[in-house]
């Protein structure tokens, strides 16, 4: 089944980004993916995205659906047909939508875990949390800011913005292959968030990320982005670099 182009609005997108020891990511990532490095560090994180008016392209927005979603992401590079590509590897996706969960791998690429989201947004403050059907959890308290983290592996906001705009392709594990999806944003604009508190059962799992191997780098905010999701050719898990 060919997955149709999906159109809608990114109502709100929070990107929580960590710097991670490259050896840890090299051990975790499946082939053909390798960590994309910035100043010697890998970059990983969580995307918390609220979508609205999501529907197959060409259909009226009135039939579109809305949902809260979380995606754990690792910035990667890989060779395909002699070309070096960049994007993100997404080991798991979580969603508030039963439809997204049921349609994962068909209408929406990748497995989607059903999760309960709690969201509170007011006066430039953002509180987002979820707990999934298998106990995976995340929570963040953040506020809009203009202050840049001087300990970031990125030089400035423009650098980190370009990094993620260029890495708009994501691959998720499927059955003996990786499902691909590309984000085509009609307009791309990010701003900074100051993280007051963040908890992630995934990035705090020391079986995957030994103590001291992960450090919060920055958090970004996107609002009101019209976009399309475009399904890509699958990558077989037997591929090697």
C-alpha angles and dihedrals in degrees: 000000000000112000110230125231108272121214131192149107129292096220093182133354125184118189114197107194130196132188110228134189106261094225090059092053092044089057093046103043120088121228134300090031126090127180116267105227132216114192090340096310132106119233124223137154151128129288114208107192133175112202128193136181089022111171141131109290112266096034122106118269091235090077093049123116132226128217146161113237141181128201127185107215140188121193108237147173128209140172119241124173090345094308127113111230131187134204139103135300110220111202093183143010128201128194142179090216120095088199092055090048094050094041096047108131093020116051091005119037118239135022113298119204115213110240140175112238128201115196133179121172125173141137094004091309123121128198115178128166139161140180118200134216090261095046098262108147142184136176134177136183113195143157133206113260144165094215117111122215104244090201092060120121086227121079097225146331094284091056095051091044091054091046094059096037089055090047095059095132118092132189124197129190115262134160107317089328144057119253113223130212131176125205114218106190115195088208127014122206130149133184133189131268127197109221113222095176136353133180126183124175088199099053092038091056101111092195086071102024112033117217111283095019096099128057130174109249109174145323127226136197131211125183136188100359117168108212152151131232112216122194115229135204112283121249115224115234090228091066116115132193 
